[in-house]
Structures are given as C-alpha cells and as structure tokens.
Amino acid sequence: MSAAVLSNHPIKARSVRRQVWAVRIGLFCAMAALCVPGLWVMLTAFRPNIEVMAKPPVWIPHVLTLANFLGIFGLLPDHAPGIPVTAYFINSVVISVTSTVVAVAVGMMGGYAFARYRFRGKAGLFLGLMLSRTVPGISLSLPLFMLWSRIGLLDTRLGLIIVYLAMNIPFTVWLTDGFFRQIPADLTEAAMIDGSTRWQAFWRIEFPLARSGLASAGIFAFLTSWNEYALAAQLTRTTASKTMPVGLMDFTAQFTVDWTGMCAMAVLIIIPALILTFIVQKHLIAGLTFGGVKG
C-alpha cells in the first residue's frame, strides 16, 4: 500500500502544478483585460490625431509625439489657446490635499475615540456614520446644488472640500478604528504608569503603530477626492473651482471630441495618483493586511 501511495505523489504534484499555472494564467488574462483601457489611453496621449481617427484603427503607433501635451497648455504656435490645465490642476491639488488632511485628522480622532472610550450612544453613532457612507453621492447632487447656491458655496473650492469631507470621514473613522483596536491597550497603560500622559502615550506609542492605517486611509481619501467627477461637475462652473476630471469635458464640442487632448490630460490626472501610491505602497499594503478587520 505504501508503494501505491508513493507512486501517486508525482501525479498529485503534477496536478497541483497545473492548477497553479492555470490560476496564474487566469490572473494574467484578467489583469491584461483591466490594463488594456489604461494602456490605450496612454498610447493615444502620445499619438498624432491622424492615427487616432484612422479607419481601420492603428493598433501599434507609428509615431510618438509630445505635441498633444504641448497643445493642451497652448504652447504650440499653430494651436488654439489651451485649456486652463494649470488652474484645474491647482484646484484639484488644493481640494484633494485639504480634504484628505482634514479627513485623516478627524478620522484618526474619531477612530481613536470609538476604539478606546465607552460613551452613551457609541454604537448608534458609529452605525449612523457607516450608513451615511452607503448613500450614493450622485443622489445628493441636486439637494447640494440648491443648498450651496443659497449659502454662496456653489462654484467654490470650500464647497467641494466640505462635500469630500462628508464622503471621506466615515471611511477614515472606520478604518482607523480597526487599527486602534488591533493595538493592545496595555501598551498605553504601561506608558502612563511610567509617567506619560495619555496624549504623550498616544503620540509616542499608538500613533507610530497606526501609521500604516493612516497611510491607507489617506491614500483612499485622496484618490476619492482626486478622481471624483459626478458631484464636482454639478457644483463647479468656472476655472475658479473646476477640477481636472471636470476639465476633461472641455475637450468635447457639439460634433467633435479632441481625443488626443483628452487622453493627454487623463495621463496628467493619472500620474500624481500613481506617484503617491508608489510612495505609500509599503504602508498601504501593511494597512490593508493589519487593520482592515475590526477586532
């Protein structure tokens, strides 16, 4: 019987290897399908318009050029004045960074309070925050438009920052709450016994351990604010507050669409998000694996 079992081991090993390779091939095909649209946008951003509009389509570009990027900034001599990309970029940076910093700060305090303190109505308040996150943002566009127009926040950066704070704070509270619950309270108590105040114990012990969670919350809050289109399109009107996703619509006319210019600006939108993601990649992975499940 032992000989029969041993003879089956190579068969089982080959079966396992086949399954592993099948999973790898399936994942590769799925990732390739997901990456094709983004790759096509990047290629279109560097191709001349004649290749983009060619029929049959030109799949492999023959010429790569930076003229599309120069054109959207109005730097080509024979090109019409460019889209105010710089103004849109500044608006996006100010709105996204401000809403992210405030959301992470408030979320950190809220998550710490829910994780460490007991108070009346704690469960109901936490449930209310989570339920507010389930409301689709687009369903609030008309009420927000009417309210913001009455109080003077329509077409302002502040109005959009407040909206993004309302979207991001519940998520950051939930995520940081899970992180602080994973940190043993005995560490804080030991530090306080040694003479530290609760504030000192938080900054010296709990905050360094929770940095991965805060990085995760920050990157998700930033990407939400940076890429959001539906509400920004309803609440902004001029270059004073338009963000880059909304500015993409400036490339559309009644009968034509400037695909090369739109793709060039899309690449400019993608680059800062990719850079930030790579910078905090280490903390982001640690945050998703350590604090994603509330204990």
BALOBA-1460 file (C-alpha; in Angstrom, 3 decimals):
// residues 295
<rec num="1" residu="m" x="0.000" y="0.000" z="0.000"/>
<rec num="2" residu="s" x="2.866" y="2.352" z="0.802"/>
<rec num="3" residu="a" x="4.297" y="1.808" z="-2.669"/>
<rec num="4" residu="a" x="0.980" y="2.763" z="-4.228"/>
<rec num="5" residu="v" x="0.825" y="5.943" z="-2.144"/>
<rec num="6" residu="l" x="4.355" y="6.874" z="-3.143"/>
<rec num="7" residu="s" x="3.603" y="6.249" z="-6.790"/>
<rec num="8" residu="n" x="0.667" y="8.683" z="-6.583"/>
<rec num="9" residu="h" x="2.814" y="11.547" z="-5.245"/>
<rec num="10" residu="p" x="4.240" y="12.584" z="-8.658"/>
<rec num="11" residu="i" x="0.729" y="12.551" z="-10.116"/>
<rec num="12" residu="k" x="-0.557" y="14.803" z="-7.317"/>
<rec num="13" residu="a" x="2.432" y="17.118" z="-7.679"/>
<rec num="14" residu="r" x="1.809" y="17.500" z="-11.410"/>
<rec num="15" residu="s" x="-1.873" y="18.162" z="-10.738"/>
<rec num="16" residu="v" x="-1.012" y="20.868" z="-8.217"/>
<rec num="17" residu="r" x="1.446" y="22.482" z="-10.646"/>
<rec num="18" residu="r" x="-1.200" y="22.509" z="-13.373"/>
<rec num="19" residu="q" x="-3.675" y="24.174" z="-11.026"/>
<rec num="20" residu="v" x="-1.109" y="26.797" z="-10.015"/>
<rec num="21" residu="w" x="-0.289" y="27.601" z="-13.628"/>
<rec num="22" residu="a" x="-3.982" y="27.718" z="-14.519"/>
<rec num="23" residu="v" x="-4.542" y="30.266" z="-11.745"/>
<rec num="24" residu="r" x="-1.538" y="32.322" z="-12.881"/>
<rec num="25" residu="i" x="-2.681" y="32.348" z="-16.489"/>
<rec num="26" residu="g" x="-6.205" y="33.298" z="-15.449"/>
<rec num="27" residu="l" x="-4.906" y="36.162" z="-13.288"/>
<rec num="28" residu="f" x="-2.644" y="37.341" z="-16.101"/>
<rec num="29" residu="c" x="-5.538" y="37.403" z="-18.565"/>
<rec num="30" residu="a" x="-7.752" y="39.246" z="-16.081"/>
<rec num="31" residu="m" x="-5.048" y="41.848" z="-15.336"/>
<rec num="32" residu="a" x="-4.350" y="42.263" z="-19.050"/>
<rec num="33" residu="a" x="-8.039" y="42.921" z="-19.711"/>
<rec num="34" residu="l" x="-8.081" y="45.507" z="-16.908"/>
<rec num="35" residu="c" x="-4.907" y="47.220" z="-18.117"/>
<rec num="36" residu="v" x="-5.806" y="47.444" z="-21.812"/>
<rec num="37" residu="p" x="-8.057" y="50.556" z="-21.484"/>
<rec num="38" residu="g" x="-5.436" y="52.415" z="-19.456"/>
<rec num="39" residu="l" x="-2.695" y="51.416" z="-21.874"/>
<rec num="40" residu="w" x="-4.813" y="52.579" z="-24.818"/>
<rec num="41" residu="v" x="-5.367" y="55.970" z="-23.147"/>
<rec num="42" residu="m" x="-1.621" y="56.386" z="-22.583"/>
<rec num="43" residu="l" x="-0.797" y="55.426" z="-26.174"/>
<rec num="44" residu="t" x="-3.446" y="57.805" z="-27.522"/>
<rec num="45" residu="a" x="-1.952" y="60.636" z="-25.451"/>
<rec num="46" residu="f" x="1.337" y="60.270" z="-27.358"/>
<rec num="47" residu="r" x="-0.077" y="59.617" z="-30.844"/>
<rec num="48" residu="p" x="-0.937" y="62.107" z="-33.591"/>
<rec num="49" residu="n" x="-4.613" y="62.699" z="-34.220"/>
<rec num="50" residu="i" x="-4.434" y="61.176" z="-37.718"/>
<rec num="51" residu="e" x="-3.586" y="57.777" z="-36.224"/>
<rec num="52" residu="v" x="-6.322" y="58.031" z="-33.595"/>
<rec num="53" residu="m" x="-9.003" y="58.772" z="-36.205"/>
<rec num="54" residu="a" x="-7.711" y="56.279" z="-38.784"/>
<rec num="55" residu="k" x="-10.030" y="53.549" z="-40.136"/>
<rec num="56" residu="p" x="-9.268" y="50.708" z="-39.786"/>
<rec num="57" residu="p" x="-7.749" y="51.561" z="-36.383"/>
<rec num="58" residu="v" x="-3.989" y="51.655" z="-35.971"/>
<rec num="59" residu="w" x="-3.248" y="49.345" z="-33.044"/>
<rec num="60" residu="i" x="0.518" y="49.816" z="-32.927"/>
<rec num="61" residu="p" x="1.519" y="53.514" z="-33.086"/>
<rec num="62" residu="h" x="3.936" y="54.508" z="-35.818"/>
<rec num="63" residu="v" x="4.811" y="57.896" z="-34.333"/>
<rec num="64" residu="l" x="5.013" y="59.064" z="-30.706"/>
<rec num="65" residu="t" x="4.873" y="62.792" z="-30.003"/>
<rec num="66" residu="l" x="4.560" y="65.265" z="-27.129"/>
<rec num="67" residu="a" x="2.512" y="67.669" z="-29.247"/>
<rec num="68" residu="n" x="-0.723" y="66.660" z="-27.508"/>
<rec num="69" residu="f" x="0.637" y="67.726" z="-24.113"/>
<rec num="70" residu="l" x="2.022" y="70.961" z="-25.503"/>
<rec num="71" residu="g" x="-1.300" y="71.616" z="-27.225"/>
<rec num="72" residu="i" x="-3.440" y="71.429" z="-24.074"/>
<rec num="73" residu="f" x="-1.161" y="74.030" z="-22.490"/>
<rec num="74" residu="g" x="-1.383" y="76.248" z="-25.594"/>
<rec num="75" residu="l" x="2.365" y="76.004" z="-26.305"/>
<rec num="76" residu="l" x="2.075" y="75.147" z="-29.998"/>
<rec num="77" residu="p" x="2.308" y="78.154" z="-32.355"/>
<rec num="78" residu="d" x="-0.414" y="76.923" z="-34.737"/>
<rec num="79" residu="h" x="-2.688" y="75.650" z="-31.983"/>
<rec num="80" residu="a" x="-5.684" y="77.350" z="-30.397"/>
<rec num="81" residu="p" x="-5.332" y="78.653" z="-26.820"/>
<rec num="82" residu="g" x="-5.070" y="75.713" z="-24.488"/>
<rec num="83" residu="i" x="-7.399" y="74.502" z="-21.796"/>
<rec num="84" residu="p" x="-6.597" y="76.111" z="-18.388"/>
<rec num="85" residu="v" x="-4.950" y="72.888" z="-17.225"/>
<rec num="86" residu="t" x="-2.760" y="74.659" z="-14.675"/>
<rec num="87" residu="a" x="-5.767" y="76.213" z="-12.947"/>
<rec num="88" residu="y" x="-7.591" y="72.874" z="-12.919"/>
<rec num="89" residu="f" x="-4.508" y="71.136" z="-11.521"/>
<rec num="90" residu="i" x="-4.121" y="73.698" z="-8.725"/>
<rec num="91" residu="n" x="-7.811" y="73.344" z="-7.845"/>
<rec num="92" residu="s" x="-7.518" y="69.556" z="-7.730"/>
<rec num="93" residu="v" x="-4.410" y="69.665" z="-5.546"/>
<rec num="94" residu="v" x="-5.857" y="72.199" z="-3.095"/>
<rec num="95" residu="i" x="-9.201" y="70.441" z="-2.807"/>
<rec num="96" residu="s" x="-7.807" y="66.896" z="-2.612"/>
<rec num="97" residu="v" x="-4.943" y="67.622" z="-0.209"/>
<rec num="98" residu="t" x="-7.052" y="69.777" z="2.111"/>
<rec num="99" residu="s" x="-9.943" y="67.324" z="2.273"/>
<rec num="100" residu="t" x="-7.537" y="64.396" z="2.765"/>
<rec num="101" residu="v" x="-5.571" y="66.008" z="5.589"/>
<rec num="102" residu="v" x="-8.700" y="67.124" z="7.452"/>
<rec num="103" residu="a" x="-10.477" y="63.796" z="6.867"/>
<rec num="104" residu="v" x="-7.495" y="61.791" z="8.158"/>
<rec num="105" residu="a" x="-7.089" y="64.063" z="11.201"/>
<rec num="106" residu="v" x="-10.780" y="63.917" z="12.107"/>
<rec num="107" residu="g" x="-10.973" y="60.219" z="11.251"/>
<rec num="108" residu="m" x="-7.967" y="59.486" z="13.459"/>
<rec num="109" residu="m" x="-9.555" y="61.247" z="16.422"/>
<rec num="110" residu="g" x="-12.933" y="59.638" z="15.783"/>
<rec num="111" residu="g" x="-11.457" y="56.174" z="15.285"/>
<rec num="112" residu="y" x="-9.401" y="56.502" z="18.466"/>
<rec num="113" residu="a" x="-12.462" y="57.585" z="20.447"/>
<rec num="114" residu="f" x="-14.539" y="54.659" z="19.194"/>
<rec num="115" residu="a" x="-11.717" y="52.186" z="19.847"/>
<rec num="116" residu="r" x="-10.616" y="53.338" z="23.293"/>
<rec num="117" residu="y" x="-13.559" y="55.017" z="25.046"/>
<rec num="118" residu="r" x="-17.011" y="53.971" z="26.165"/>
<rec num="119" residu="f" x="-19.774" y="56.568" z="25.988"/>
<rec num="120" residu="r" x="-23.524" y="56.675" z="25.618"/>
<rec num="121" residu="g" x="-24.808" y="56.227" z="22.076"/>
<rec num="122" residu="k" x="-21.480" y="54.891" z="20.824"/>
<rec num="123" residu="a" x="-22.952" y="52.023" z="18.786"/>
<rec num="124" residu="g" x="-25.711" y="54.184" z="17.307"/>
<rec num="125" residu="l" x="-23.312" y="56.969" z="16.347"/>
<rec num="126" residu="f" x="-20.927" y="54.527" z="14.694"/>
<rec num="127" residu="l" x="-23.800" y="52.902" z="12.802"/>
<rec num="128" residu="g" x="-25.014" y="56.317" z="11.687"/>
<rec num="129" residu="l" x="-21.574" y="57.162" z="10.291"/>
<rec num="130" residu="m" x="-21.446" y="53.898" z="8.371"/>
<rec num="131" residu="l" x="-24.974" y="54.350" z="6.999"/>
<rec num="132" residu="s" x="-24.090" y="57.843" z="5.770"/>
<rec num="133" residu="r" x="-21.348" y="56.246" z="3.679"/>
<rec num="134" residu="t" x="-23.870" y="53.995" z="1.935"/>
<rec num="135" residu="v" x="-25.774" y="56.914" z="0.374"/>
<rec num="136" residu="p" x="-24.743" y="57.367" z="-3.302"/>
<rec num="137" residu="g" x="-23.101" y="60.743" z="-3.714"/>
<rec num="138" residu="i" x="-24.857" y="61.456" z="-7.010"/>
<rec num="139" residu="s" x="-28.248" y="61.234" z="-5.264"/>
<rec num="140" residu="l" x="-27.237" y="64.266" z="-3.185"/>
<rec num="141" residu="s" x="-26.158" y="66.382" z="-6.149"/>
<rec num="142" residu="l" x="-29.458" y="68.249" z="-6.572"/>
<rec num="143" residu="p" x="-30.014" y="68.998" z="-2.835"/>
<rec num="144" residu="l" x="-26.390" y="70.085" z="-2.514"/>
<rec num="145" residu="f" x="-26.679" y="72.286" z="-5.596"/>
<rec num="146" residu="m" x="-29.739" y="74.049" z="-4.176"/>
<rec num="147" residu="l" x="-28.239" y="74.419" z="-0.693"/>
<rec num="148" residu="w" x="-24.814" y="75.572" z="-1.880"/>
<rec num="149" residu="s" x="-26.379" y="78.133" z="-4.240"/>
<rec num="150" residu="r" x="-28.363" y="79.623" z="-1.347"/>
<rec num="151" residu="i" x="-25.436" y="79.954" z="1.066"/>
<rec num="152" residu="g" x="-22.840" y="81.032" z="-1.506"/>
<rec num="153" residu="l" x="-20.716" y="77.868" z="-1.660"/>
<rec num="154" residu="l" x="-21.551" y="76.983" z="-5.261"/>
<rec num="155" residu="d" x="-18.550" y="77.099" z="-7.602"/>
<rec num="156" residu="t" x="-16.057" y="77.401" z="-4.713"/>
<rec num="157" residu="r" x="-13.239" y="75.208" z="-3.516"/>
<rec num="158" residu="l" x="-14.600" y="75.291" z="0.026"/>
<rec num="159" residu="g" x="-17.948" y="73.902" z="-1.068"/>
<rec num="160" residu="l" x="-16.289" y="70.916" z="-2.766"/>
<rec num="161" residu="i" x="-13.945" y="70.345" z="0.190"/>
<rec num="162" residu="i" x="-16.916" y="70.106" z="2.572"/>
<rec num="163" residu="v" x="-18.615" y="67.569" z="0.305"/>
<rec num="164" residu="y" x="-15.490" y="65.404" z="0.108"/>
<rec num="165" residu="l" x="-15.042" y="65.603" z="3.872"/>
<rec num="166" residu="a" x="-18.553" y="64.251" z="4.327"/>
<rec num="167" residu="m" x="-17.672" y="61.395" z="1.963"/>
<rec num="168" residu="n" x="-14.267" y="60.526" z="3.441"/>
<rec num="169" residu="i" x="-14.619" y="60.984" z="7.198"/>
<rec num="170" residu="p" x="-16.890" y="57.939" z="7.795"/>
<rec num="171" residu="f" x="-14.467" y="55.689" z="5.928"/>
<rec num="172" residu="t" x="-11.386" y="57.014" z="7.738"/>
<rec num="173" residu="v" x="-13.146" y="56.648" z="11.105"/>
<rec num="174" residu="w" x="-13.999" y="53.020" z="10.309"/>
<rec num="175" residu="l" x="-10.503" y="52.174" z="9.082"/>
<rec num="176" residu="t" x="-8.579" y="53.848" z="11.914"/>
<rec num="177" residu="d" x="-10.996" y="52.395" z="14.472"/>
<rec num="178" residu="g" x="-9.995" y="48.926" z="13.261"/>
<rec num="179" residu="f" x="-6.331" y="49.815" z="13.566"/>
<rec num="180" residu="f" x="-6.502" y="51.189" z="17.078"/>
<rec num="181" residu="r" x="-8.426" y="48.114" z="18.176"/>
<rec num="182" residu="q" x="-5.525" y="45.965" z="16.961"/>
<rec num="183" residu="i" x="-3.063" y="47.872" z="19.174"/>
<rec num="184" residu="p" x="-3.063" y="46.440" z="22.735"/>
<rec num="185" residu="a" x="-4.314" y="48.926" z="25.274"/>
<rec num="186" residu="d" x="-1.761" y="47.531" z="27.731"/>
<rec num="187" residu="l" x="0.974" y="49.452" z="25.888"/>
<rec num="188" residu="t" x="-0.725" y="52.759" z="26.624"/>
<rec num="189" residu="e" x="-1.431" y="51.808" z="30.206"/>
<rec num="190" residu="a" x="2.211" y="50.820" z="30.731"/>
<rec num="191" residu="a" x="3.387" y="54.143" z="29.327"/>
<rec num="192" residu="m" x="1.003" y="56.032" z="31.620"/>
<rec num="193" residu="i" x="2.242" y="54.055" z="34.617"/>
<rec num="194" residu="d" x="5.787" y="55.148" z="33.689"/>
<rec num="195" residu="g" x="4.678" y="58.782" z="33.904"/>
<rec num="196" residu="s" x="3.430" y="59.646" z="30.409"/>
<rec num="197" residu="t" x="0.161" y="61.455" z="29.898"/>
<rec num="198" residu="r" x="-2.440" y="59.918" z="27.602"/>
<rec num="199" residu="w" x="-1.519" y="62.462" z="24.936"/>
<rec num="200" residu="q" x="2.174" y="61.557" z="25.185"/>
<rec num="201" residu="a" x="1.387" y="57.832" z="25.157"/>
<rec num="202" residu="f" x="-0.705" y="58.323" z="22.029"/>
<rec num="203" residu="w" x="1.966" y="60.186" z="20.066"/>
<rec num="204" residu="r" x="4.906" y="58.055" z="21.226"/>
<rec num="205" residu="i" x="3.331" y="54.580" z="21.108"/>
<rec num="206" residu="e" x="-0.060" y="54.327" z="19.420"/>
<rec num="207" residu="f" x="0.427" y="56.821" z="16.597"/>
<rec num="208" residu="p" x="3.646" y="55.209" z="15.260"/>
<rec num="209" residu="l" x="1.959" y="51.794" z="15.307"/>
<rec num="210" residu="a" x="-1.079" y="53.171" z="13.479"/>
<rec num="211" residu="r" x="0.826" y="54.995" z="10.722"/>
<rec num="212" residu="s" x="0.127" y="52.228" z="8.218"/>
<rec num="213" residu="g" x="-3.592" y="52.576" z="8.821"/>
<rec num="214" residu="l" x="-3.446" y="56.342" z="8.490"/>
<rec num="215" residu="a" x="-1.497" y="55.979" z="5.229"/>
<rec num="216" residu="s" x="-4.164" y="53.613" z="3.911"/>
<rec num="217" residu="a" x="-6.944" y="55.983" z="4.918"/>
<rec num="218" residu="g" x="-5.070" y="58.916" z="3.406"/>
<rec num="219" residu="i" x="-4.465" y="57.318" z="0.012"/>
<rec num="220" residu="f" x="-8.076" y="56.199" z="-0.307"/>
<rec num="221" residu="a" x="-9.380" y="59.618" z="0.745"/>
<rec num="222" residu="f" x="-7.031" y="61.359" z="-1.695"/>
<rec num="223" residu="l" x="-7.980" y="59.130" z="-4.624"/>
<rec num="224" residu="t" x="-11.679" y="59.617" z="-3.853"/>
<rec num="225" residu="s" x="-11.293" y="63.402" z="-3.943"/>
<rec num="226" residu="w" x="-8.836" y="63.432" z="-6.865"/>
<rec num="227" residu="n" x="-10.887" y="61.234" z="-9.209"/>
<rec num="228" residu="e" x="-14.457" y="62.228" z="-8.248"/>
<rec num="229" residu="y" x="-16.434" y="63.635" z="-11.173"/>
<rec num="230" residu="a" x="-20.207" y="63.492" z="-10.658"/>
<rec num="231" residu="l" x="-20.523" y="65.913" z="-7.728"/>
<rec num="232" residu="a" x="-17.707" y="68.157" z="-8.946"/>
<rec num="233" residu="a" x="-19.446" y="68.527" z="-12.315"/>
<rec num="234" residu="q" x="-22.633" y="69.680" z="-10.581"/>
<rec num="235" residu="l" x="-21.058" y="72.023" z="-8.024"/>
<rec num="236" residu="t" x="-18.403" y="73.759" z="-10.161"/>
<rec num="237" residu="r" x="-18.865" y="76.122" z="-13.071"/>
<rec num="238" residu="t" x="-15.710" y="78.141" z="-13.756"/>
<rec num="239" residu="t" x="-11.935" y="77.790" z="-13.594"/>
<rec num="240" residu="a" x="-12.096" y="79.123" z="-10.037"/>
<rec num="241" residu="s" x="-13.139" y="75.680" z="-8.761"/>
<rec num="242" residu="k" x="-13.177" y="73.174" z="-11.632"/>
<rec num="243" residu="t" x="-11.077" y="70.081" z="-11.012"/>
<rec num="244" residu="m" x="-9.181" y="68.093" z="-13.617"/>
<rec num="245" residu="p" x="-11.786" y="65.320" z="-14.113"/>
<rec num="246" residu="v" x="-14.392" y="68.004" z="-14.812"/>
<rec num="247" residu="g" x="-11.948" y="69.806" z="-17.101"/>
<rec num="248" residu="l" x="-11.861" y="66.756" z="-19.368"/>
<rec num="249" residu="m" x="-15.268" y="67.812" z="-20.701"/>
<rec num="250" residu="d" x="-13.692" y="70.962" z="-22.131"/>
<rec num="251" residu="f" x="-12.343" y="68.785" z="-24.941"/>
<rec num="252" residu="t" x="-15.834" y="67.923" z="-26.167"/>
<rec num="253" residu="a" x="-17.727" y="70.088" z="-28.633"/>
<rec num="254" residu="q" x="-21.151" y="69.745" z="-30.237"/>
<rec num="255" residu="f" x="-19.988" y="67.491" z="-33.057"/>
<rec num="256" residu="t" x="-16.361" y="66.636" z="-32.286"/>
<rec num="257" residu="v" x="-14.195" y="65.336" z="-29.458"/>
<rec num="258" residu="d" x="-10.490" y="66.091" z="-29.096"/>
<rec num="259" residu="w" x="-9.489" y="62.551" z="-28.136"/>
<rec num="260" residu="t" x="-5.748" y="63.208" z="-28.123"/>
<rec num="261" residu="g" x="-6.059" y="66.238" z="-25.847"/>
<rec num="262" residu="m" x="-8.482" y="64.432" z="-23.547"/>
<rec num="263" residu="c" x="-6.166" y="61.441" z="-23.240"/>
<rec num="264" residu="a" x="-3.166" y="63.708" z="-22.610"/>
<rec num="265" residu="m" x="-4.994" y="65.366" z="-19.736"/>
<rec num="266" residu="a" x="-6.118" y="61.957" z="-18.453"/>
<rec num="267" residu="v" x="-2.459" y="60.936" z="-18.254"/>
<rec num="268" residu="l" x="-1.745" y="64.087" z="-16.238"/>
<rec num="269" residu="i" x="-4.522" y="63.038" z="-13.853"/>
<rec num="270" residu="i" x="-3.152" y="59.507" z="-13.516"/>
<rec num="271" residu="i" x="0.496" y="60.429" z="-12.836"/>
<rec num="272" residu="p" x="0.100" y="62.122" z="-9.385"/>
<rec num="273" residu="a" x="-2.114" y="59.279" z="-8.155"/>
<rec num="274" residu="l" x="0.449" y="56.688" z="-9.296"/>
<rec num="275" residu="i" x="3.337" y="58.576" z="-7.690"/>
<rec num="276" residu="l" x="1.509" y="58.904" z="-4.361"/>
<rec num="277" residu="t" x="0.501" y="55.237" z="-4.434"/>
<rec num="278" residu="f" x="4.094" y="54.111" z="-5.015"/>
<rec num="279" residu="i" x="5.357" y="56.388" z="-2.232"/>
<rec num="280" residu="v" x="3.000" y="54.925" z="0.386"/>
<rec num="281" residu="q" x="2.866" y="51.424" z="-1.131"/>
<rec num="282" residu="k" x="4.634" y="49.827" z="1.834"/>
<rec num="283" residu="h" x="2.295" y="51.415" z="4.377"/>
<rec num="284" residu="l" x="-0.735" y="50.784" z="2.170"/>
<rec num="285" residu="i" x="-0.132" y="47.027" z="1.984"/>
<rec num="286" residu="a" x="0.565" y="46.843" z="5.717"/>
<rec num="287" residu="g" x="-2.586" y="48.822" z="6.406"/>
<rec num="288" residu="l" x="-4.816" y="46.560" z="4.352"/>
<rec num="289" residu="t" x="-3.431" y="43.396" z="5.940"/>
<rec num="290" residu="f" x="-3.212" y="44.572" z="9.541"/>
<rec num="291" residu="g" x="-6.065" y="46.903" z="10.285"/>
<rec num="292" residu="g" x="-8.715" y="46.104" z="7.713"/>
<rec num="293" residu="v" x="-10.671" y="43.781" z="10.030"/>
<rec num="294" residu="k" x="-12.015" y="45.194" z="13.234"/>
<rec num="295" residu="g" x="-11.240" y="43.079" z="16.260"/>
